Amino acid sequence: MHKNSVIEINQEAHKRNIDFLQKVFGKKVMLSSVVKGNAYGHGLAEFVQMAFDNGIQHFSVFDVEEAKIVFDTLQNKVTILIMGFVADDDIEWVIQNQIEFFVFERYRLARAAKVAKRLQQKAILHIEVETGMHRTGFEMKNIARVAQFLVKEQKNIKFKGLCTHYAGAESISNYYRIATQIEKFNQAETIIKSYGITPEIKHSACSAAAMMFPETRMDLVRIGILQYGLWPSPEVFVTYLNTKKVKKDPLCRVISWKTEIMSIKRIKAGDFVGYGTSFMATDAMKIATIPLGYAHGYSRSLSNHGQVLVNGQRCRVIGTVNMNMLTVDVTEIDHVKKGDEVVLIGYQKESVITIASFSDYSNQLNYELLTRIAKTIPRKII
Ligand SMILES: *Cc1c(COP(=O)(O)O)cnc(C)c1O
């Protein structure tokens, strides 16, 4: 087992986040916890068990592989919704286990109906409408045909949801595009209803849309980044704060990432550190090597820029981040020794390294940073 570092997942922080979100969205809106990308790096199996203990009843994943992990952990105590990829071979498993899934093309729709008929068990579908993201979704001109098919196949298909996804609700510069998408979604619903059928639920909002466009909340919101205690963008955060008197972040970061010093060295002025010449000491220095690198998800773009905490003080990454190691400047820290704790994300004494701070010294989005944290690192619920 990997012992170089450990990821801690804070159950209380997650509980506070979902309580806050449920209060903002209202009791009538179901909160689906989006756990694709290894639960945004938090560790899928560990995270969903914890989220379930915190009251979450609905999980959204990207593909069958993730759905299977959630299913193995929680069986049918929760609803599992696949928003993305289902291979042909997997449709049977999906239908048999009442896993719900997005359908965005005729082929999959026909296939689902056929397999459901053979299994004599209904496929539970969410029809995704193309409203302007131009990724997946039925085109508006095909919605009538889809509706006719659903009417014809009522014995084999349960029309559970009508849904769409917005193309960048976290930025106000996309305002017009999102507003147009909302309008199109409503048109699709009207067309479908004219065939005498209605979906059980409608849903469209991710974190940003749910905060910025309340009308997108509908019956269910698919919440990823916010439940992990992070804002989709600084703009969404500022927009939220502007509606409040108290200017305090209501969200708590759920993840922390810790490791320890592997070795310490003294170098003199003029010495280069690590591969190449990107860092040269201008004075005598004390440096510490840490057993983590880009293979574990600590991006190479943090070379000479990243910061970590040692003994409650900020230390800068110097030289290039290697595959399995990186080096930090601990010159200013007294009594530092091998085995001392190093914090990459989270608190140490009074100091903190936030996830947002990473985007200040590399061009990584918080989403990207989190999902790149290696799966092999043990996740511990605290
Ligand atoms: C990832 C994803 C979400 C959640 O996005 P957040 O910004 O993390 O809330 C919602 N819906 C779909 C279709 C997604 O792919």
The ligand as an SDF file (V2000), in Angstrom:
LIG
                    3D

 15 15  0  0  0  0  0  0  0  0999 V2000
  -19.8170   17.1980  -13.6470 C   0  0  0  0  0  0  0  0  0  0  0  0
  -21.2320   17.3930  -13.9130 C   0  0  0  0  0  0  0  0  0  0  0  0
  -22.0530   18.0420  -12.9840 C   0  0  0  0  0  0  0  0  0  0  0  0
  -21.5170   18.6340  -11.6850 C   0  0  0  0  0  0  0  0  0  0  0  0
  -20.7310   19.7650  -11.9330 O   0  0  0  0  0  0  0  0  0  0  0  0
  -20.2270   20.7040  -10.7370 P   0  0  0  0  0  0  0  0  0  0  0  0
  -19.7930   21.9380  -11.4050 O   0  0  0  0  0  0  0  0  0  0  0  0
  -19.0610   20.0120  -10.1080 O   0  0  0  0  0  0  0  0  0  0  0  0
  -21.3450   20.8620   -9.8040 O   0  0  0  0  0  0  0  0  0  0  0  0
  -23.4040   18.1210  -13.2750 C   0  0  0  0  0  0  0  0  0  0  0  0
  -23.9050   17.6170  -14.4130 N   0  0  0  0  0  0  0  0  0  0  0  0
  -23.1410   16.9940  -15.3520 C   0  0  0  0  0  0  0  0  0  0  0  0
  -23.7630   16.4650  -16.5880 C   0  0  0  0  0  0  0  0  0  0  0  0
  -21.7820   16.8770  -15.1310 C   0  0  0  0  0  0  0  0  0  0  0  0
  -21.0240   16.2680  -16.0430 O   0  0  0  0  0  0  0  0  0  0  0  0
  1  2  1  0
  2  3  1  0
  2 14  2  0
  3  4  1  0
  3 10  2  0
  4  5  1  0
  5  6  1  0
  6  7  2  0
  6  8  1  0
  6  9  1  0
 10 11  1  0
 11 12  2  0
 12 13  1  0
 12 14  1  0
 14 15  1  0
M  END
$$$$
